[in-house]
Amino acid sequence: MRGSLTIIGAGRVGRALGRALREADWNIFGVVTRNKPSARRAVRFIGQGHAFAGLSRHAVSAPNILIATPDSAIANLAQELARISAEEWQGKTVLHTSGALASDVLAPLRDFGASVGSVHPLQTFSGIGVPPLEGRVFAIEGDPGALKLARQMVRALGGYILQLPASGKPAYHAAAAMAAGQVLAIMEAATTVMMSLGIKRRDALRALLPLTRKVLDNFERIGPRASWTGPLARGDFSVVGAHLAALRKCPAEFLCAYEQLNRLAARVLSQNPEHTLAELSKLQMEAKAMSKSMGRQG
């Protein structure tokens, strides 16, 4: 056995990591959830461990604790853990799985001698089975002892270690949110625009997904600027203006997002960002003037 730990919280992440670690020869001592039935379900999914309903000294008697609760619960949980077992934290290691929070949120346990840190798998968890973790990035930070445990876990899972400063967690997580959730929002918005023309969803996806996949492949293979395509990349501002006019028929967020994404592209992709941004500002002013004119005519 590589190590023994208790998992607090058995949602998508807690269950998946518990099962993956158990399969990697770790000993899952216990799983703690709010009630016994959910703890038992988690234990069955993981394949090992005692089911605990709520916190107790026995539940957290393992030398290592992995907190996989929602971010909003971690601070209160740390205080409660310190309260129920204050004198027993010396020499223990506690990790949480939040992507945005640093190890400082576990300060009440550090104050009683625990080594604290965080280990965040940069992966989506659907709740169905265990997603592939081999080769995935795990962001880690914290005290030396916690970093040692985090490295052992990540290596056992076949992951790639990305060590961060504690102060860098919010920016790291913002980048991940942009690359995942916000890209999804853009794709769904683009699909919705296509469907507004009477195009079936499956046909819209058939048109858009290969385009996006190819751009991402190029981004990885030849870099961002060489992969940049479309009217803004070509400096064809008249086409961008036509896009702005067309998107005025959509909910306001569509036009706003398109305008701001163009400005973001100008900043990070253009060879001459200030010129491109100035041209985009002209288009926005022209579009607003036209909108006001049409309003008066109406």
Wavefront OBJ file of the C-alpha trace (Angstrom):
o trace
v 0.000 0.000 0.000
v 1.284 3.456 -0.933
v -0.540 5.437 1.773
v -3.725 5.678 3.775
v -6.228 8.502 3.566
v -9.732 9.634 4.351
v -11.720 11.484 1.710
v -14.092 14.190 2.913
v -16.747 14.877 0.299
v -17.859 12.293 -2.215
v -19.077 14.238 -5.208
v -17.752 13.727 -8.713
v -14.146 14.591 -7.875
v -13.941 12.806 -4.521
v -15.385 9.552 -5.843
v -13.273 9.552 -8.995
v -10.004 10.312 -7.224
v -10.802 7.807 -4.502
v -11.369 5.014 -6.991
v -8.326 5.933 -9.078
v -6.098 6.057 -6.010
v -7.465 2.773 -4.708
v -6.713 1.183 -8.088
v -3.201 2.649 -7.808
v -2.711 0.708 -4.547
v -3.575 3.429 -2.056
v -5.536 2.518 1.054
v -8.807 4.431 1.312
v -9.477 4.335 5.039
v -12.749 6.214 4.994
v -15.200 8.409 3.121
v -17.040 11.185 4.936
v -20.297 12.666 3.652
v -23.297 14.317 5.291
v -25.280 11.093 5.630
v -24.652 7.364 5.792
v -26.403 6.348 2.538
v -24.319 8.704 0.390
v -21.134 7.635 2.187
v -21.974 3.977 1.555
v -22.634 4.649 -2.133
v -19.277 6.372 -2.399
v -17.508 3.497 -0.661
v -19.118 1.011 -3.063
v -18.015 3.107 -6.052
v -14.465 3.473 -4.730
v -14.285 -0.171 -3.728
v -12.831 0.359 -0.269
v -13.184 2.286 2.970
v -15.417 2.908 5.948
v -18.526 5.033 5.427
v -18.844 7.957 7.839
v -21.842 10.246 8.236
v -20.359 13.543 9.355
v -17.054 14.395 10.958
v -15.620 12.534 13.920
v -12.205 11.820 15.400
v -12.353 8.261 14.112
v -13.251 9.396 10.591
v -10.161 11.616 10.357
v -7.772 9.276 12.167
v -5.973 8.412 8.910
v -2.583 10.133 8.488
v -3.697 11.818 5.262
v -6.907 13.712 4.535
v -8.202 14.669 1.094
v -10.939 17.332 1.120
v -13.054 17.193 -2.027
v -15.992 19.353 -0.995
v -17.255 22.463 -2.842
v -14.959 25.470 -2.429
v -17.514 27.329 -0.326
v -17.421 24.633 2.365
v -13.652 24.282 2.824
v -12.983 27.175 5.223
v -15.741 26.166 7.650
v -14.721 22.541 7.320
v -11.128 23.363 8.287
v -12.344 25.176 11.394
v -14.597 22.278 12.354
v -11.795 19.737 11.836
v -9.503 21.801 14.034
v -12.172 21.983 16.718
v -12.993 18.280 16.942
v -9.435 16.972 16.817
v -7.086 19.866 17.606
v -4.330 17.990 19.410
v -4.209 15.175 16.841
v -3.252 17.170 13.720
v 0.453 17.281 14.443
v 2.247 15.293 11.721
v -0.821 14.792 9.531
v -1.171 15.963 5.953
v -4.304 17.622 4.564
v -4.935 18.426 0.900
v -7.942 20.008 -0.745
v -8.905 19.717 -4.411
v -10.042 23.271 -5.131
v -8.667 24.871 -8.261
v -9.182 28.465 -7.146
v -8.360 28.322 -3.415
v -4.849 28.057 -2.027
v -3.691 26.054 0.984
v -4.120 29.083 3.264
v -7.799 28.192 3.587
v -6.611 25.259 5.720
v -4.691 27.538 8.122
v -6.639 26.345 11.228
v -5.178 22.874 10.686
v -1.701 24.220 9.913
v -1.840 26.082 13.240
v -2.195 22.721 15.007
v 0.772 21.144 13.225
v -0.716 19.681 10.056
v 1.044 20.069 6.720
v -1.506 21.555 4.317
v -1.715 21.990 0.559
v -3.872 21.613 -2.514
v -3.936 19.247 -5.467
v -6.232 20.156 -8.350
v -6.786 17.791 -11.295
v -7.192 19.850 -14.452
v -9.898 17.573 -15.805
v -13.649 17.544 -16.195
v -15.604 15.080 -14.061
v -18.987 13.981 -15.365
v -19.896 11.786 -12.424
v -20.055 8.743 -14.709
v -17.089 6.475 -14.099
v -13.553 7.806 -13.723
v -12.196 10.100 -16.425
v -8.698 9.409 -17.779
v -6.139 10.919 -15.419
v -2.929 9.603 -16.942
v -1.067 12.460 -18.582
v -3.411 15.077 -17.116
v -2.088 18.146 -15.325
v -2.450 18.388 -11.545
v -1.731 21.794 -10.026
v -0.170 21.541 -6.566
v 0.955 24.028 -3.896
v 1.380 24.122 -0.149
v 3.725 23.157 2.681
v 6.701 20.860 1.953
v 5.060 17.801 3.512
v 1.829 18.415 1.616
v 3.721 18.863 -1.640
v 5.428 15.521 -1.043
v 2.078 13.770 -0.594
v 0.577 15.551 -3.613
v 3.501 14.476 -5.811
v 3.107 10.876 -4.656
v -0.599 10.933 -5.537
v -0.100 12.519 -8.939
v 2.698 10.143 -9.885
v 0.595 7.172 -8.791
v -2.172 8.402 -11.110
v 0.236 8.963 -14.004
v -0.385 12.703 -14.008
v 1.803 15.684 -14.821
v 2.760 17.963 -11.911
v 2.361 21.730 -12.205
v 3.623 23.425 -9.036
v 2.153 26.869 -8.399
v 2.701 29.632 -5.860
v -0.252 29.951 -3.508
v -0.943 33.448 -4.830
v -1.271 32.081 -8.365
v -4.258 29.796 -7.806
v -7.014 32.278 -8.837
v -5.249 33.238 -12.088
v -4.513 29.579 -12.873
v -8.152 28.684 -12.348
v -9.354 31.648 -14.407
v -7.209 30.418 -17.292
v -8.706 26.946 -16.967
v -12.231 28.382 -16.888
v -11.537 30.350 -20.071
v -10.158 27.279 -21.836
v -13.084 25.073 -20.840
v -16.339 26.682 -19.729
v -16.033 29.871 -21.754
v -15.033 28.036 -24.924
v -18.142 25.916 -24.434
v -20.255 29.075 -24.109
v -18.776 30.430 -27.348
v -19.484 27.175 -29.178
v -23.071 27.061 -27.950
v -23.597 30.713 -28.921
v -22.201 30.053 -32.405
v -24.489 27.018 -32.714
v -27.466 29.109 -31.625
v -26.693 31.757 -34.261
v -26.623 29.041 -36.922
v -29.908 27.580 -35.672
v -31.554 31.029 -35.809
v -31.277 30.714 -39.600
v -33.371 27.546 -39.591
v -30.379 25.205 -39.618
v -30.832 22.012 -37.615
v -28.619 21.615 -34.571
v -26.832 18.544 -35.897
v -26.028 20.362 -39.128
v -24.754 23.396 -37.232
v -22.482 21.164 -35.174
v -21.332 19.363 -38.294
v -20.302 22.715 -39.741
v -18.698 24.281 -36.664
v -16.975 21.505 -34.735
v -14.449 20.505 -37.446
v -13.578 24.175 -37.832
v -12.886 24.573 -34.116
v -10.982 21.309 -33.852
v -8.740 22.273 -36.766
v -7.953 25.660 -35.247
v -7.041 24.026 -31.926
v -4.870 21.455 -33.704
v -3.100 24.276 -35.526
v -2.733 26.232 -32.280
v -0.858 23.285 -30.785
v 1.148 22.525 -33.926
v 2.170 25.914 -35.344
v 1.267 28.445 -32.634
v -1.376 31.139 -32.104
v -0.618 33.809 -34.712
v -0.035 31.341 -37.541
v -3.347 29.657 -36.665
v -5.391 32.863 -36.492
v -7.963 33.043 -39.238
v -11.079 35.010 -40.148
v -11.843 38.606 -41.197
v -10.201 40.256 -38.201
v -6.974 38.351 -38.839
v -7.078 39.602 -42.444
v -7.915 43.172 -41.445
v -11.237 42.962 -43.292
v -13.133 45.347 -41.031
v -16.084 45.715 -43.388
v -16.913 42.041 -42.801
v -16.544 42.514 -39.057
v -19.008 45.401 -39.368
v -21.459 43.137 -41.166
v -21.110 40.638 -38.317
v -21.955 43.344 -35.794
v -25.071 44.282 -37.746
v -26.214 40.661 -38.023
v -25.698 39.958 -34.326
v -27.951 42.864 -33.316
v -30.848 40.498 -34.026
v -29.592 38.178 -31.260
v -29.785 38.691 -27.490
v -27.556 41.558 -26.344
v -24.962 39.238 -24.806
v -24.117 37.783 -28.226
v -23.111 41.139 -29.694
v -21.320 42.203 -26.530
v -19.331 38.961 -26.422
v -18.448 39.196 -30.120
v -17.177 42.761 -29.695
v -15.126 41.943 -26.609
v -13.730 38.736 -28.088
v -12.587 40.716 -31.123
v -10.811 43.136 -28.812
v -9.241 40.257 -26.902
v -8.077 38.683 -30.176
v -6.588 42.020 -31.223
v -4.667 42.230 -27.954
v -3.259 38.696 -27.895
v -3.017 37.778 -31.602
v -2.592 40.894 -33.726
v 0.840 41.987 -34.919
v -0.329 45.579 -34.361
v -2.798 45.479 -31.446
v -3.275 49.239 -31.085
v -4.167 49.705 -34.764
v -6.598 46.778 -34.722
v -8.219 48.009 -31.506
v -8.587 51.498 -32.956
v -10.328 50.113 -36.049
v -12.658 48.053 -33.885
v -13.519 51.156 -31.839
v -14.439 52.974 -35.062
v -16.748 50.116 -36.039
v -18.438 50.194 -32.636
v -19.008 53.951 -32.853
v -20.406 53.656 -36.388
v -22.714 50.843 -35.297
v -23.973 52.871 -32.318
v -24.549 55.942 -34.514
v -26.521 53.846 -36.991
v -28.562 52.300 -34.190
v -29.446 55.745 -32.813
v -30.367 56.959 -36.307
v -32.666 53.996 -36.873
v -34.216 54.600 -33.455
v -35.062 58.190 -34.352
v -36.518 57.115 -37.677
v -38.668 54.549 -35.892
l 1 2 3 4 5 6 7 8 9 10 11 12 13 14 15 16 17 18 19 20 21 22 23 24 25 26 27 28 29 30 31 32 33 34 35 36 37 38 39 40 41 42 43 44 45 46 47 48 49 50 51 52 53 54 55 56 57 58 59 60 61 62 63 64 65 66 67 68 69 70 71 72 73 74 75 76 77 78 79 80 81 82 83 84 85 86 87 88 89 90 91 92 93 94 95 96 97 98 99 100 101 102 103 104 105 106 107 108 109 110 111 112 113 114 115 116 117 118 119 120 121 122 123 124 125 126 127 128 129 130 131 132 133 134 135 136 137 138 139 140 141 142 143 144 145 146 147 148 149 150 151 152 153 154 155 156 157 158 159 160 161 162 163 164 165 166 167 168 169 170 171 172 173 174 175 176 177 178 179 180 181 182 183 184 185 186 187 188 189 190 191 192 193 194 195 196 197 198 199 200 201 202 203 204 205 206 207 208 209 210 211 212 213 214 215 216 217 218 219 220 221 222 223 224 225 226 227 228 229 230 231 232 233 234 235 236 237 238 239 240 241 242 243 244 245 246 247 248 249 250 251 252 253 254 255 256 257 258 259 260 261 262 263 264 265 266 267 268 269 270 271 272 273 274 275 276 277 278 279 280 281 282 283 284 285 286 287 288 289 290 291 292 293 294 295 296 297 298
